[in-house]
């Protein structure tokens, strides 16, 4: 675990050193849980967004886009339930004065039992080799059964408390489990309190009277209140979807995990409107579709898993998360929720407007049901960086840090490097870029030894390095070096476009879906 934490620290400093992510307002000592994306980060982030947008809007005839405003009428947040129920249970440690989410403390404790069980299974698998029967071991080994029983009891108690909103019981669980503050090491806890996560501000000048408005905590409501505008103007028929990418804001209680939990972040959400009664079928379909989108990136299928919710949100009748194995454990990257007709019905009630869908086949109007897929751009970004970050020892004993990013997402697709800064080599390198920059994001680098330049490109995940040397002057060939294998090949300059396009185009990812 400590080793994994070290890796995570290294990833955070790597992100800063190479221009991916900077703490916001750094020269003023930063602002809690707010981050800026640097020159490399913004490219990676844009590529992630494009991959998502195209997978949703381009590949599906019945999904269209939207860009709604961040400010919305405040009654929207009353109707959506956020004013009354968008709370997290918080608890403070009286000695360290650190604040935690009570639910997260307990979930981490449950995960510890899972770790213990998995360790027993791993040990036994090594001991028994090929003859190991995992299912039998899990159902008969005394130690595993003991851990499992404790885990299940804790999980049951926790679920019940959460669903009943029983804050005293949540605190009691923390006390009974002996959960200590990681900073002070003590069990000196305050009561558990509910904390609303929405930011608010004032709109309008004071002379004309001002109105309290919220910074949206999710992009979804902008879709709900526009669904009929889109349906009518786009002549959409059920089932259809609306996709949106945009900023969301939450005054998170605990914000200590880099860009995993931010106060200002970006979401990519798609609401899929369906006939009532068909929602669970669509929920199952979207679960698979979304998992496939993640897996197509080639980070390894074992890195993902589904995690069904213990407590359904006030609007949902089914919900699951897609989790990714970060260095600090499996964590939610995307949520898939069957939101019933809760939001639309509620907007109908609060606005007093008829926002029913007229079904021409049934010749009747009704409120559609909604399946939502909701993914954080920043968490997706973090999962990709964590999955891609590798430290390697090379054959010559040197080491390198390489970001094995999916080529289609890499910020820079190719670097063109003249072997020396003279003899006309820089000019040829510039000419190659002049030609290819319309297709790909290219970088020119002539400083330092070629080895150092390769290392710099490895560190930002550039899939191809093109080196121009003296032979290029004679036969118009260059070497192309592949980031992951570090192999080099001699190819003609004319062939570069084809070789590179084949791998770095987002189209290739989309075709695999
Ligand atoms: P969590 O339980 O981690 O607080 P959530 O279940 O409240 O997350 P949702 O409301 O389902 O999250 O939001 C959908 C997605 O938005 C999440 O899967 C995550 O990727 C992203 N997201 C939510 N909150 C944050 C945040 N504070 N910082 C970054 N991304 C976030």
Boltz pocket constraint, residues with backbone or C-beta under 6 A from the ligand:
constraints:
  - pocket:
      binder: B
      contacts: [[A, 218], [A, 250], [A, 252], [A, 259], [A, 260], [A, 261], [A, 262], [A, 263], [A, 265], [A, 266], [A, 267], [A, 332], [A, 333], [A, 334], [A, 335], [A, 374], [A, 375], [A, 376], [A, 377], [A, 378], [A, 379], [A, 380]]
      max_distance: 6.0
